[in-house]
C-alpha cells in the first residue's frame, strides 16, 4: 500500500480536541507552512494564505464566531452551537485559510483567455492546501476538522487579526490532540463513483 494512501487514511474529522499535542507550536507552525507551500496552484500562483493561531488567539477565533452566530441562531436553539464552539476552542490551535484575491485578479489580467476560470482555480488551490495541512497534521497524530463559517465571521476575524483586505476567508481548521477515537468510515459503491476505460 502506498505511504501516501496510508497517510490519507489517517485524515479524519475530529471534534473531540485537546491541547495535548506532542509537537511544539514552532514545529506545528513549520509543518502547516510547509504543507501549504508544497500544495499546487494554477500557474504556480501560490494564492493560498493562512493565519495560524495558538492558545488564547485560537480561542478568540471561536469566541468571535460564536458571537456572530448568537445574533442569528435563536436563543432557545443556541446550546448545540455553543457546545461546538467550545469543542473547537478546546484544541491547541486553529488555521484560518484564505485566498488572495489580488493574486486571482492579477492572473485574470495577465491571462484574459482564462479570466472566468481563475476564481475556480483559486478554490481548487484552497482545497488542496486544506487537504495537505489536514493530512500532515493527521500523520503527526494531531486531530482536526474543516469548518466553514464564512461569510458570517469574516469581518470580525479580519478586524481582530488585521487581515489584509485582499484575503478572502475560505475555511477554518481547529486542531489539537485526539481526545476520542474514530468511527468506521463508510464508502459508497465504486460503481457509482468511478468509470475506468481502456485497460
C-alpha positions as CSV (number, residue, x, y, z in Angstrom):
1,X,0.0,0.0,0.0
2,X,1.2,3.5,-0.9
3,X,2.6,5.5,2.0
4,X,0.5,8.5,0.7
5,X,-2.7,6.4,0.8
6,X,-1.9,5.3,4.3
7,X,-1.5,9.0,5.3
8,X,-4.8,9.9,3.7
9,X,-6.4,7.1,5.7
10,X,-5.4,8.8,8.9
11,X,-7.1,12.1,7.9
12,X,-10.4,12.0,9.7
13,X,-12.8,14.6,11.2
14,X,-12.1,15.0,14.9
15,X,-14.4,17.1,17.1
16,X,-13.1,16.0,20.4
17,X,-9.9,18.1,20.6
18,X,-7.5,18.7,23.4
19,X,-4.3,20.6,24.0
20,X,-2.1,17.6,24.5
21,X,-0.2,17.8,21.2
22,X,3.4,16.4,21.2
23,X,4.7,18.7,18.6
24,X,5.8,22.2,19.8
25,X,4.0,25.2,18.5
26,X,7.0,26.1,16.4
27,X,7.1,22.5,14.9
28,X,3.4,22.6,14.2
29,X,3.6,26.0,12.6
30,X,6.5,24.8,10.4
31,X,4.5,21.7,9.4
32,X,1.5,23.8,8.3
33,X,3.6,26.3,6.4
34,X,5.4,23.5,4.5
35,X,2.2,21.7,3.6
36,X,0.7,24.9,2.2
37,X,4.0,25.8,0.5
38,X,4.1,22.4,-1.3
39,X,0.4,22.5,-2.4
40,X,-0.2,23.0,-6.1
41,X,-1.8,26.1,-7.5
42,X,-2.8,27.3,-11.0
43,X,0.1,28.8,-12.9
44,X,2.1,28.4,-9.6
45,X,0.2,31.5,-8.4
46,X,0.6,30.4,-4.8
47,X,-2.7,32.2,-3.9
48,X,-3.3,30.4,-0.6
49,X,-2.8,32.3,2.6
50,X,-3.1,31.2,6.2
51,X,-3.3,32.6,9.7
52,X,-2.0,30.1,12.2
53,X,-3.2,30.7,15.8
54,X,-2.4,29.0,19.1
55,X,-3.7,29.2,22.6
56,X,-5.7,32.3,23.5
57,X,-5.5,33.6,20.0
58,X,-7.1,30.4,18.7
59,X,-9.8,30.5,21.4
60,X,-10.6,34.1,20.3
61,X,-11.5,32.7,16.8
62,X,-14.3,30.6,18.2
63,X,-15.4,33.3,20.6
64,X,-15.8,35.7,17.7
65,X,-17.6,33.2,15.5
66,X,-19.8,32.2,18.4
67,X,-20.7,35.8,19.0
68,X,-21.7,36.3,15.3
69,X,-23.7,33.1,15.4
70,X,-25.5,34.1,18.6
71,X,-27.0,37.0,16.6
72,X,-28.6,34.7,14.0
73,X,-29.3,31.5,15.9
74,X,-32.5,31.5,18.0
75,X,-31.6,31.7,21.8
76,X,-33.5,28.5,22.5
77,X,-31.6,26.6,19.9
78,X,-28.1,28.0,20.6
79,X,-26.9,25.4,23.1
80,X,-25.6,22.9,20.5
81,X,-23.9,25.7,18.6
82,X,-22.2,27.0,21.8
83,X,-21.0,23.4,22.6
84,X,-19.5,23.1,19.1
85,X,-17.6,26.4,19.5
86,X,-16.3,25.2,22.9
87,X,-15.1,22.0,21.3
88,X,-13.2,23.9,18.7
89,X,-11.7,26.3,21.3
90,X,-10.6,23.3,23.4
91,X,-7.9,22.4,20.8
92,X,-4.3,23.6,20.5
93,X,-4.8,25.9,17.6
94,X,-6.7,27.0,14.5
95,X,-5.7,27.6,10.9
96,X,-7.7,30.2,9.0
97,X,-7.4,29.5,5.3
98,X,-7.6,32.4,2.9
99,X,-7.2,33.0,-0.9
100,X,-5.5,36.3,-2.0
101,X,-7.9,37.9,-4.4
102,X,-5.3,40.3,-5.7
103,X,-3.4,37.3,-6.9
104,X,-6.5,36.0,-8.6
105,X,-7.2,39.4,-10.3
106,X,-3.6,39.6,-11.4
107,X,-4.0,36.2,-13.2
108,X,-7.2,37.4,-14.8
109,X,-5.5,40.5,-16.1
110,X,-2.4,38.6,-17.3
111,X,-4.2,35.7,-18.9
112,X,-7.6,37.1,-20.1
113,X,-8.4,33.9,-22.0
114,X,-8.8,32.1,-18.7
115,X,-10.2,35.0,-16.7
116,X,-13.5,33.4,-15.8
117,X,-11.8,30.2,-14.7
118,X,-9.3,31.7,-12.2
119,X,-11.8,32.1,-9.3
120,X,-12.5,28.4,-9.6
121,X,-8.8,27.6,-9.9
122,X,-8.3,29.5,-6.7
123,X,-10.9,27.3,-5.0
124,X,-9.0,24.3,-6.2
125,X,-5.8,25.6,-4.7
126,X,-7.6,26.3,-1.4
127,X,-9.0,22.8,-1.2
128,X,-5.6,21.2,-1.9
129,X,-3.9,23.4,0.7
130,X,-6.5,22.4,3.3
131,X,-6.2,18.7,2.5
132,X,-2.4,18.9,2.6
133,X,-2.4,20.6,6.0
134,X,-5.1,18.2,7.4
135,X,-3.2,15.1,6.2
136,X,0.1,16.4,7.5
137,X,-1.4,17.1,10.9
138,X,-3.1,13.7,11.0
139,X,0.2,12.0,10.1
140,X,1.7,13.5,13.3
141,X,-1.2,12.3,15.4
142,X,-3.0,15.7,15.5
143,X,-6.7,15.8,15.1
144,X,-8.6,18.4,13.1
145,X,-11.8,19.3,11.3
146,X,-12.6,21.7,8.5
147,X,-15.2,24.3,9.2
148,X,-16.9,26.9,7.0
149,X,-18.2,29.9,9.0
150,X,-18.0,32.3,6.1
151,X,-19.1,34.9,5.4
152,X,-20.7,35.0,8.9
153,X,-17.5,36.0,10.8
154,X,-15.2,37.3,8.0
155,X,-15.4,40.9,9.1
156,X,-14.9,40.2,12.8
157,X,-11.9,37.9,12.2
158,X,-10.4,40.4,9.7
159,X,-10.6,43.1,12.3
160,X,-9.3,41.0,15.2
161,X,-6.3,39.6,13.4
162,X,-5.5,42.5,11.0
163,X,-6.2,40.5,7.9
164,X,-5.3,42.2,4.5
165,X,-8.3,43.4,2.6
166,X,-7.5,41.2,-0.4
167,X,-7.6,38.0,1.6
168,X,-10.9,36.1,1.3
169,X,-11.7,33.6,4.0
170,X,-12.3,30.1,2.8
171,X,-12.3,27.8,5.8
172,X,-11.3,27.3,9.4
173,X,-9.4,24.3,10.8
174,X,-9.4,23.8,14.6
175,X,-6.7,21.2,15.6
176,X,-5.4,19.5,18.7
177,X,-4.9,16.2,20.4
178,X,-7.3,13.4,19.6
179,X,-9.4,13.0,22.7
180,X,-11.7,10.4,21.1
181,X,-11.4,7.6,18.6
182,X,-12.9,7.5,15.1
183,X,-16.0,5.5,13.9
184,X,-15.6,3.3,10.9
185,X,-15.9,5.3,7.6
186,X,-18.3,4.0,5.0
187,X,-17.8,4.5,1.3
188,X,-20.4,4.5,-1.5
189,X,-20.1,1.7,-4.1
190,X,-17.3,2.2,-6.6
191,X,-19.7,1.6,-9.5
192,X,-21.5,4.9,-8.6
193,X,-18.3,6.9,-8.3
194,X,-15.7,5.7,-10.9
195,X,-15.5,4.9,-14.6
196,X,-12.4,3.1,-15.9
197,X,-11.8,2.5,-19.6
198,X,-9.1,1.0,-21.8
199,X,-7.4,-1.4,-19.5
